[in-house]
Structures are given as C-alpha cells and as structure tokens.
C-alpha cells in the first residue's frame, strides 16, 4: 500500500512509493496557482531526495508564473522568516522533518509565514484536485533567484527576541546534535552571537542520519554521553528541519520533548506576559508555569497550524506542543528550535540555575501515550463512545474527546494521517495514569468489538 500522509498544511510520503515527482509537480502547480503567480520562497533539508523534490517544486512553481527565491539548504523557520521579509505570497519547505530518511514532504507556508490553516489548505487542495492550474506564457517565465543573505538577517531576528546581554554575561557550553541536518552553520553563528560555546555532534549536512530525526529521549543517547564527556552545561537535539528540540541536562539526563514548551514559557513570560496556546495532548506542566506568572493557557486541536493560528487569534505570546515545537508569537510564525534554545539559555542565565534545577521546579506528572490500530470506519465510532461514556464530565470535543479530572486527564483522538486511535493520559501519579489508560483501552476494545452499541 502506498504511504502518503496528507495533513492540514503538508503532504508526506515515502520517496519512490507514494511521493513521486508527478505528485510534487502537481502540488507545486497548485500552490503556485494559490499564490496567484507571486513570489514563493523555497528551502530544503539535507535528505538526498530533497534535491529531486526541489527540481520538481521549482518546475511547478515556474510554470505557474511564480518568482522562485531559492534559499538552498534552509530550515523551515528560515523559510518562514524569508517569506515575511520578502513580502512573498508563500513558501515551500522541502523536508521530512521528524520522519525517517526514506520519507520526505512539502510544508506549505502562507504569506504570513505560518503553515497553512485548515481554510487555506482546503483552498489549495481544491485547486489540486480540480487540476485548474495557472499556466504562464513562455515569455512570462522567470529565472530562479537566490538569497544568500537570508541566514544573516534571520540571525539578527533570532537575537532581537532574546536578552543577549544576560546570556553573554554567563557563557555556557552547549552540546548540539544536528542529526546531520541543515542547521549546523546557522546554530554555530547563533551561539557565537550569544557568547556560548558549541560542542557539535552529527553536524555534517550529509543527509545520512546518525540517529532517527525526532528529538526523543530514546534518540538522545549519544548526545547524553557527549554532554557528560565534554562537561557541557546542557545538550540540545534538533530535528533536521530545525523546528523541534529536545534537551539533556548537565548530568546526562535526556528529557521528554514535553519539557521544551514549559521551559521556554518561563523565559518568555518573564519578559512578556500573555496567553500561551498549546494543544489538547500536551502536558499540564505549561499551566503550572503560566500560573506562576499570573497567565492562562488555551488549548487547541493537535497540529502546529492549529496552535499557531489559535495563538495569533488569541494574541498569545507563545504557542507550542509536546513534540518539542515552540513558536514565540508574534515575531515567529512557525516552531523554531534555535529560538527555543535561546529562550532556555536566557532562563538559565537570568536565574543562574542549571537546566536540572529549572526542570526541578516543574510539577511531576506521569504521561502515557498509546496507539490502537483502528480502521477509518470504526475510529469515529470509538471517539463517540468516549464522548458518551464521559458526557457527565463535559468533555472538550474540539479534537476527539478530552476529559479532565482534578488529578489527571485523558485525550482520545483519531490520527490525522494514519488509521490509528491515539490515547494520551496524564496524571499526578503513575498508578492513576496507568488506571486511566487501562480504562480507555478497555472502552476502545469493547466498542471495536461491538459491545459499545
């Protein structure tokens, strides 16, 4: 079976299987049409397949009469920044992000620098399915332009949002695992501007990943060893397109990606109070940080485009998810790993506390994440069973069903891209988390077997 995942603001697939040059050209034609032939910024990650996708994307956009501005190797946050700075009609980031090397994807970025929301994506997909593409005449085709200074201007943008003097006053040693992605050169310049010393790991942009790209604790073992051996103050693992980050403490403890948002929130709220937006599946640790500063957290459906879009509507100062993705609004419109790293370094500098101490003041919760294979014809029946079963608790049904108790919560939702039911629970104790998950699994099994009728 071909593996193609269509999300709100992206298409992902295995190259040579579902993700073909023909598909990419047609989507690029559709996006160029959606942009009405205006300027489009493109950038790619280090995967070997990204060069092929870049050629297909360029052809499709040029055929629609677009002005293509190619950044070359570039993270998604850099593409987003360039879209806003150039006043472009959109951007395309060619990156498989946290997926393994055989995958690749197109991320669609609107003129505001954010991933397309549901309404804009529907417009794009309508154009794609209708195949009513804008076609430029032979004498209206434009040459591809390049912007070699975008990284330097983006670096200025990053540092403008941080207390650089405070960070430079407390020089830190930072071990960073780049997973052989595109961000090493920019990160080196960024940390140098902050007066920090970079200890690199897997920093060659070969596209042959030394570890799975997602910055999970299981994928940070080599980084944890590097932190301990080098005496670094902390470690950071980036995914290959620079939008997600995970952290390692000075003693080599790899933290869940769930810690990225609350750690960044403390630094952000200290200087700019305001609302934080996250999704329904993210740890309640962020509520504890917000309460410390007298602020509130709003929750939105799962997905970067949902939380950023909701955050902009709320006038929020931060939006993020438990995946390690954080956006400092309104200056940034996408998740940005380097800016998140900068915020954590700022918090360490301002408080004079090591990362482990900053983590230590956060509440301890137990989280469980479970996936149940569930065909599309059953998954919404199961979700409805959760709504009925927990109706007396007034569940949030904006994205599946989320039920809260004084000592924990449960979120059951259909995957946006796979035939799966996702079950996420968090509670004050491991025993309570296990009990909530067991009950959820039993309800799922009964409903799938027909006992929930």
Backbone torsions as a table, in degrees:
resi	resn	phi	psi	omega
1	UNK	NA	133.1	178.8
2	UNK	-65.3	140.9	-178.0
3	UNK	-107.7	99.1	176.7
4	UNK	-130.6	127.7	179.2
5	UNK	-113.7	121.1	-180.0
6	UNK	-106.9	112.8	179.5
7	UNK	-103.2	-174.3	-179.7
8	UNK	-61.4	-37.4	-173.3
9	UNK	-133.9	21.6	-178.3
10	UNK	-158.6	162.3	166.2
11	UNK	-125.0	136.6	-179.0
12	UNK	-132.6	147.1	177.6
13	UNK	-168.3	170.0	175.8
14	UNK	-81.6	125.7	-177.5
15	UNK	-67.3	133.6	-176.9
16	UNK	86.3	-1.5	175.7
17	UNK	-119.8	-95.9	-179.7
18	UNK	-81.9	-29.8	-175.6
19	UNK	-92.2	96.3	-175.4
20	UNK	-109.5	160.1	176.5
21	UNK	-58.3	-38.3	179.8
22	UNK	-61.3	-43.7	178.8
23	UNK	-61.7	-44.7	-178.0
24	UNK	-64.9	-43.3	179.0
25	UNK	-60.8	-44.0	-178.6
26	UNK	-65.4	-40.0	177.6
27	UNK	-68.2	-37.0	176.9
28	UNK	-65.3	-39.3	175.6
29	UNK	-61.9	-42.2	179.2
30	UNK	-64.5	-41.4	-179.3
31	UNK	-68.7	-40.4	176.8
32	UNK	-61.9	-36.1	176.0
33	UNK	-67.7	-43.5	178.0
34	UNK	-59.3	-36.1	178.7
35	UNK	-82.5	3.1	177.0
36	UNK	56.0	36.4	176.4
37	UNK	73.1	15.6	-179.6
38	UNK	-83.0	-168.8	-179.2
39	UNK	-73.1	137.3	178.5
40	UNK	-131.7	127.8	176.7
41	UNK	-89.1	134.5	174.3
42	UNK	-126.6	149.9	175.3
43	UNK	-151.9	159.4	-176.7
44	UNK	-137.3	158.5	173.5
45	UNK	-90.6	-169.7	-170.6
46	UNK	-89.9	-1.7	180.0
47	UNK	-57.0	143.6	178.8
48	UNK	-59.3	-34.3	-179.3
49	UNK	-72.8	-15.7	-176.6
50	UNK	-67.5	-27.5	176.5
51	UNK	-66.8	-41.5	178.0
52	UNK	-64.0	-44.8	179.4
53	UNK	-64.4	-36.0	178.4
54	UNK	-60.9	-42.8	179.6
55	UNK	-63.0	-42.1	-179.8
56	UNK	-67.2	-42.8	178.8
57	UNK	-61.7	-45.5	-178.9
58	UNK	-60.5	-44.3	179.9
59	UNK	-61.4	-45.8	-179.5
60	UNK	-63.0	-43.7	-179.4
61	UNK	-66.9	-42.8	179.5
62	UNK	-62.5	-38.4	-178.6
63	UNK	-64.2	-25.6	177.7
64	UNK	-86.6	3.5	177.7
65	UNK	86.0	12.5	-177.0
66	UNK	-74.9	151.9	166.1
67	UNK	-87.6	114.5	-178.0
68	UNK	-96.5	123.3	176.3
69	UNK	-112.7	109.8	-172.1
70	UNK	-96.9	121.5	177.8
71	UNK	-89.9	-5.5	-176.5
72	UNK	72.0	-139.8	175.6
73	UNK	-65.8	119.3	-175.2
74	UNK	-157.7	141.2	175.8
75	UNK	-74.7	161.0	176.2
76	UNK	-59.8	-42.7	177.4
77	UNK	-60.0	-34.3	178.0
78	UNK	-68.2	-41.1	176.6
79	UNK	-60.5	-45.1	178.7
80	UNK	-58.3	-46.2	179.1
81	UNK	-60.0	-44.6	-177.8
82	UNK	-66.3	-34.9	177.0
83	UNK	-58.7	-47.1	-178.1
84	UNK	-70.1	-39.8	-176.8
85	UNK	-68.4	-38.0	-179.8
86	UNK	-81.7	-11.6	-173.1
87	UNK	66.3	34.1	-177.3
88	UNK	-74.3	162.0	178.5
89	UNK	-78.9	-16.3	179.5
90	UNK	177.4	-180.0	178.7
91	UNK	-147.5	152.3	175.4
92	UNK	-127.1	119.1	175.6
93	UNK	-101.7	120.4	-178.7
94	UNK	-95.2	100.0	-174.3
95	UNK	-161.2	139.9	173.6
96	UNK	-86.2	0.1	174.2
97	UNK	53.9	-121.5	-174.8
98	UNK	-86.2	-1.1	-179.2
99	UNK	-77.7	160.3	-178.9
100	UNK	-67.6	171.5	-166.9
101	UNK	-62.7	-28.6	-178.1
102	UNK	-74.3	-13.5	179.0
103	UNK	-89.9	154.6	167.4
104	UNK	-151.5	174.3	-172.4
105	UNK	-161.5	163.8	166.5
106	UNK	-113.9	128.9	171.6
107	UNK	-106.4	125.7	-176.6
108	UNK	-95.3	124.2	-175.9
109	UNK	-117.6	132.5	-179.0
110	UNK	-85.0	179.0	-177.3
111	UNK	-65.4	-17.6	176.4
112	UNK	-84.4	-1.6	-179.7
113	UNK	87.3	-1.4	179.9
114	UNK	-97.3	154.1	172.0
115	UNK	-59.1	146.4	-177.8
116	UNK	-57.7	135.7	174.9
117	UNK	-82.3	-177.8	-173.4
118	UNK	-61.5	-40.8	-178.0
119	UNK	-66.4	-47.5	-179.4
120	UNK	-66.1	-38.4	178.1
121	UNK	-63.0	-39.3	178.7
122	UNK	-62.6	-39.1	176.4
123	UNK	-61.4	-44.9	-179.6
124	UNK	-62.6	-46.5	-177.0
125	UNK	-68.8	-30.3	174.5
126	UNK	-62.4	-42.5	177.6
127	UNK	-63.9	-43.1	-179.4
128	UNK	-61.4	-49.0	-176.5
129	UNK	-68.8	-31.9	178.8
130	UNK	-78.5	-17.6	-177.9
131	UNK	55.9	30.1	177.7
132	UNK	-95.5	76.9	-172.2
133	UNK	-92.4	146.2	173.3
134	UNK	-70.1	132.1	-179.6
135	UNK	-125.0	119.0	-179.7
136	UNK	-82.9	147.2	176.2
137	UNK	-68.0	160.7	-175.5
138	UNK	-57.4	-33.7	-177.0
139	UNK	-92.0	7.2	176.8
140	UNK	-109.7	2.0	179.3
141	UNK	-74.6	135.3	-173.9
142	UNK	-104.3	153.3	174.1
143	UNK	-73.6	155.2	177.0
144	UNK	-75.4	131.7	178.0
145	UNK	-100.6	161.5	179.3
146	UNK	-132.3	149.3	179.7
147	UNK	-128.2	95.0	-178.0
148	UNK	-81.1	-6.6	-177.7
149	UNK	-104.1	1.4	-176.4
150	UNK	-60.9	-39.2	-178.0
151	UNK	-63.1	-40.8	-179.3
152	UNK	-66.0	-40.9	179.2
153	UNK	-70.5	-34.2	176.5
154	UNK	-65.4	-37.8	177.2
155	UNK	-61.0	-42.0	176.1
156	UNK	-61.9	-38.6	177.5
157	UNK	-62.7	-42.6	180.0
158	UNK	-62.8	-49.4	-175.3
159	UNK	-70.3	-26.0	179.3
160	UNK	-63.7	-24.2	-178.9
161	UNK	-93.0	8.3	-175.8
162	UNK	-125.9	159.2	173.0
163	UNK	-84.9	80.6	-173.8
164	UNK	-62.8	-39.1	-179.0
165	UNK	-60.8	-41.8	179.7
166	UNK	-64.7	-40.8	-179.0
167	UNK	-69.1	-41.7	-179.7
168	UNK	-67.0	-27.1	179.7
169	UNK	-71.2	-16.6	177.8
170	UNK	-129.3	78.1	-175.5
171	UNK	-56.2	132.4	-177.4
172	UNK	-121.7	149.9	175.5
173	UNK	-101.6	123.7	-171.9
174	UNK	-124.6	117.8	173.7
175	UNK	-88.9	127.4	-177.5
176	UNK	-126.5	127.4	175.0
177	UNK	-99.7	113.9	-175.5
178	UNK	-92.6	-5.2	-179.5
179	UNK	55.3	30.2	-178.0
180	UNK	58.6	32.6	178.1
181	UNK	-90.2	-159.7	-168.8
182	UNK	-94.8	-2.4	-165.7
183	UNK	-98.3	2.8	-170.8
184	UNK	-63.8	-47.2	-176.7
185	UNK	-62.6	-43.3	-180.0
186	UNK	-67.7	-40.5	179.8
187	UNK	-64.4	-37.7	178.3
188	UNK	-61.3	-45.6	178.8
189	UNK	-66.4	-37.2	179.7
190	UNK	-63.9	-49.8	-178.9
191	UNK	-68.0	-33.4	176.0
192	UNK	-63.6	-39.6	178.2
193	UNK	-65.3	-26.1	178.9
194	UNK	-91.2	1.0	-179.8
195	UNK	74.7	17.7	-179.7
196	UNK	-99.4	156.2	178.4
197	UNK	-101.3	127.2	179.5
198	UNK	-90.4	130.3	170.4
199	UNK	-112.7	99.3	-169.6
200	UNK	-83.2	153.4	174.5
201	UNK	-142.6	131.1	179.6
202	UNK	52.9	52.7	-173.1
203	UNK	-99.3	0.0	179.3
204	UNK	-83.9	128.6	-175.0
205	UNK	-79.2	58.7	-175.3
206	UNK	-82.1	-24.9	-174.1
207	UNK	80.3	-3.6	173.6
208	UNK	-97.0	101.5	-167.4
209	UNK	-75.6	128.2	179.2
210	UNK	-76.1	-15.3	177.5
211	UNK	-150.2	162.0	172.6
212	UNK	-57.9	141.3	-171.2
213	UNK	-64.7	-30.6	-176.0
214	UNK	-63.8	133.8	-177.2
215	UNK	-82.8	61.5	179.9
216	UNK	-94.3	160.1	177.7
217	UNK	-54.6	-38.6	-179.8
218	UNK	-63.3	-27.1	-178.7
219	UNK	-95.5	5.8	-177.1
220	UNK	-112.7	20.2	-178.9
221	UNK	-64.6	-44.8	179.0
222	UNK	-64.5	-38.5	178.1
223	UNK	-65.5	-42.1	179.1
224	UNK	-59.6	-41.1	177.9
225	UNK	-66.3	-38.0	180.0
226	UNK	-66.6	-39.7	178.3
227	UNK	-60.3	-47.7	-178.3
228	UNK	-66.2	-43.2	-177.1
229	UNK	-68.2	-34.2	-174.5
230	UNK	-90.9	-12.7	-175.5
231	UNK	72.3	25.8	178.8
232	UNK	-65.6	153.8	177.8
233	UNK	-75.5	-26.9	175.5
234	UNK	-165.5	166.7	174.9
235	UNK	-122.5	153.2	177.5
236	UNK	-138.7	131.5	175.9
237	UNK	-109.5	124.9	179.0
238	UNK	-104.7	148.7	167.3
239	UNK	-82.5	173.9	-165.3
240	UNK	-74.5	-14.5	177.4
241	UNK	-110.6	13.1	167.4
242	UNK	73.2	22.3	-179.9
243	UNK	-109.8	-12.9	179.8
244	UNK	-125.8	151.7	-175.8
245	UNK	-146.4	146.5	171.8
246	UNK	-128.7	157.5	-173.1
247	UNK	-123.2	153.7	175.3
248	UNK	-128.2	133.2	179.5
249	UNK	-77.2	169.9	-176.5
250	UNK	-60.2	-29.5	179.5
251	UNK	-88.6	8.4	174.2
252	UNK	90.2	16.2	178.0
253	UNK	-85.6	118.1	178.3
254	UNK	-82.4	125.9	-176.0
255	UNK	-94.0	149.4	171.4
256	UNK	-59.0	149.6	175.8
257	UNK	-60.1	-19.0	179.8
258	UNK	-60.9	-20.8	-177.7
259	UNK	-79.5	-17.9	-175.3
260	UNK	-60.2	-46.5	-177.2
261	UNK	-66.0	-51.3	-179.9
262	UNK	-64.0	-33.6	178.1
263	UNK	-66.6	-43.8	178.0
264	UNK	-67.7	-33.7	-177.8
265	UNK	-62.8	-37.0	-179.4
266	UNK	-61.1	-45.4	179.6
267	UNK	-68.5	-40.8	-177.5
268	UNK	-65.2	-46.1	-176.7
269	UNK	-72.2	-24.7	179.7
270	UNK	-63.0	-34.9	-178.0
271	UNK	-106.0	-20.9	-177.8
272	UNK	-144.1	87.2	-179.9
273	UNK	-61.7	149.5	178.4
274	UNK	165.7	-179.4	-178.9
275	UNK	-73.5	148.2	172.1
276	UNK	-115.4	139.1	176.5
277	UNK	-117.3	132.5	174.6
278	UNK	-138.8	-178.7	-179.0
279	UNK	-95.5	176.8	-174.3
280	UNK	-73.5	-12.6	-176.4
281	UNK	-105.2	3.4	-175.3
282	UNK	-88.5	148.8	-176.9
283	UNK	-56.1	148.0	178.1
284	UNK	-74.5	-0.3	176.6
285	UNK	-56.0	-34.8	-176.9
286	UNK	-66.4	-31.6	175.7
287	UNK	-63.7	-36.8	179.2
288	UNK	-64.5	-40.6	178.1
289	UNK	-66.8	-44.9	179.7
290	UNK	-60.6	-41.9	-179.8
291	UNK	-63.2	-33.7	179.3
292	UNK	-60.1	-30.5	-179.0
293	UNK	-105.8	12.4	177.9
294	UNK	70.1	27.4	-177.7
295	UNK	-114.8	172.6	-176.3
296	UNK	-120.7	160.9	176.6
297	UNK	-117.0	131.4	173.1
298	UNK	-108.5	146.5	-177.9
299	UNK	-115.6	142.7	-176.2
300	UNK	-130.5	169.3	174.7
301	UNK	-57.7	158.8	-177.8
302	UNK	-68.4	139.2	177.2
303	UNK	127.8	137.3	-178.0
304	UNK	-56.1	-44.3	-177.6
305	UNK	-62.8	-35.0	179.7
306	UNK	-68.4	-47.9	-174.7
307	UNK	-72.1	-36.5	178.4
308	UNK	-69.4	-43.7	179.0
309	UNK	-61.0	-44.6	178.4
310	UNK	-64.9	-38.6	179.7
311	UNK	-64.2	-40.8	178.0
312	UNK	-66.2	-38.7	178.4
313	UNK	-65.6	-32.2	-178.7
314	UNK	-85.3	-9.4	-173.0
315	UNK	68.6	31.9	-176.6
316	UNK	-71.4	160.0	177.9
317	UNK	-101.3	-10.7	-178.3
318	UNK	-154.3	140.7	173.9
319	UNK	-138.2	138.9	-178.7
320	UNK	-169.6	173.9	-179.1
321	UNK	-135.0	167.2	179.4
322	UNK	-72.4	2.7	177.3
323	UNK	-80.0	-6.4	-174.2
324	UNK	97.5	6.8	178.7
325	UNK	-97.3	128.8	-178.0
326	UNK	-138.9	135.5	175.2
327	UNK	-121.7	127.8	176.4
328	UNK	-90.2	101.0	-176.7
329	UNK	-84.6	151.7	-3.8
330	UNK	-90.8	0.7	-175.0
331	UNK	-63.3	-37.5	178.0
332	UNK	-113.0	140.9	-178.3
333	UNK	-110.7	0.7	177.9
334	UNK	-134.3	162.0	172.3
335	UNK	-60.4	138.3	-172.9
336	UNK	-141.2	108.5	-175.9
337	UNK	-66.9	-40.4	-178.4
338	UNK	-66.8	-41.3	178.1
339	UNK	-66.0	-36.7	175.9
340	UNK	-63.4	-42.3	175.7
341	UNK	-59.7	-44.0	179.0
342	UNK	-60.6	-40.4	178.3
343	UNK	-63.6	-40.3	179.2
344	UNK	-68.0	-40.8	175.7
345	UNK	-62.3	-38.6	177.9
346	UNK	-62.8	-43.1	180.0
347	UNK	-65.2	-39.2	176.0
348	UNK	-63.5	-40.1	-178.8
349	UNK	-70.2	-44.7	-176.4
350	UNK	-67.8	-38.4	-177.6
351	UNK	-90.0	-12.7	-174.6
352	UNK	57.7	33.1	-179.7
353	UNK	-114.8	144.1	173.5
354	UNK	-72.4	165.1	-177.3
355	UNK	-58.5	-39.9	-179.1
356	UNK	-60.6	-36.2	178.8
357	UNK	-70.4	-37.2	176.9
358	UNK	-64.5	-38.4	176.5
359	UNK	-68.1	-35.5	-176.1
360	UNK	-64.5	-24.3	179.6
361	UNK	-85.1	-8.0	177.4
362	UNK	-80.2	148.7	178.5
363	UNK	-65.3	150.1	179.1
364	UNK	-94.8	117.3	175.8
365	UNK	-121.9	158.5	173.8
366	UNK	-109.6	125.1	-178.8
367	UNK	-117.2	142.3	175.9
368	UNK	-128.4	135.4	177.8
369	UNK	-125.5	129.5	-174.6
370	UNK	-140.2	141.8	177.9
371	UNK	-118.4	136.7	178.4
372	UNK	-120.5	116.9	174.2
373	UNK	-56.9	128.0	-173.8
374	UNK	-152.5	116.4	-178.0
375	UNK	-64.3	153.6	-176.6
376	UNK	-55.5	-30.8	-178.4
377	UNK	-74.7	-9.3	179.4
378	UNK	-114.5	-25.1	-168.6
379	UNK	-62.0	-38.9	-178.6
380	UNK	-76.1	-24.8	171.9
381	UNK	-64.4	-41.0	178.4
382	UNK	-65.9	-43.7	178.8
383	UNK	-60.7	-41.5	178.2
384	UNK	-63.8	-35.1	176.9
385	UNK	-62.6	-37.0	176.1
386	UNK	-65.8	-40.7	179.7
387	UNK	-61.6	-45.7	-178.8
388	UNK	-67.2	-43.7	-177.0
389	UNK	-62.0	-34.1	-175.7
390	UNK	-111.0	23.0	-174.9
391	UNK	-57.9	-34.0	-176.5
392	UNK	-69.7	-14.0	-179.5
393	UNK	-96.6	8.4	177.4
394	UNK	52.2	63.5	-175.9
395	UNK	-68.0	155.4	172.3
396	UNK	-83.5	119.4	-176.5
397	UNK	-112.5	23.2	-179.1
398	UNK	-73.1	-20.3	178.0
399	UNK	-153.7	86.4	-171.1
400	UNK	75.4	-139.2	179.9
401	UNK	-135.1	123.1	175.1
402	UNK	-118.7	125.2	-177.1
403	UNK	-119.4	134.4	-177.9
404	UNK	-118.9	142.1	171.3
405	UNK	-123.2	167.7	178.7
406	UNK	-58.9	-27.2	-175.6
407	UNK	-115.4	14.9	179.2
408	UNK	171.1	-179.6	179.1
409	UNK	-151.6	161.8	178.6
410	UNK	-133.1	137.9	174.4
411	UNK	-129.7	120.2	175.9
412	UNK	-116.2	126.4	-177.2
413	UNK	-151.6	152.2	173.7
414	UNK	-78.0	136.7	175.4
415	UNK	-61.4	142.6	177.8
416	UNK	-75.2	-18.6	-170.2
417	UNK	-128.2	-12.6	-175.1
418	UNK	-136.1	157.5	177.4
419	UNK	-76.5	69.9	-175.1
420	UNK	-136.2	149.9	164.3
421	UNK	-103.7	127.3	179.0
422	UNK	-101.3	130.3	177.8
423	UNK	-118.6	120.6	178.4
424	UNK	-126.4	129.6	176.4
425	UNK	-131.4	151.7	174.4
426	UNK	-143.9	139.6	-178.2
427	UNK	-150.0	168.4	-177.7
428	UNK	-72.0	-22.6	178.5
429	UNK	-131.0	156.9	177.9
430	UNK	-64.3	-37.3	-179.0
431	UNK	-63.0	-42.6	-179.9
432	UNK	-67.5	-39.8	178.1
433	UNK	-63.1	-43.4	178.6
434	UNK	-63.1	-39.8	-179.6
435	UNK	-65.9	-42.7	178.6
436	UNK	-63.2	-41.8	179.9
437	UNK	-67.7	-41.8	179.1
438	UNK	-60.6	-43.5	179.1
439	UNK	-63.4	-41.1	179.9
440	UNK	-65.3	-40.9	178.9
441	UNK	-65.5	-39.7	179.3
442	UNK	-64.4	-42.8	178.2
443	UNK	-63.0	-39.7	178.1
444	UNK	-62.5	-47.1	-178.6
445	UNK	-62.8	-44.4	-179.9
446	UNK	-62.4	-43.0	-177.5
447	UNK	-67.9	-42.7	179.1
448	UNK	-65.2	-29.3	-179.6
449	UNK	-85.1	-3.8	178.9
450	UNK	94.7	-1.0	-178.2
451	UNK	-77.0	-14.2	-178.3
452	UNK	-87.0	5.4	-179.1
453	UNK	-71.8	NA	NA
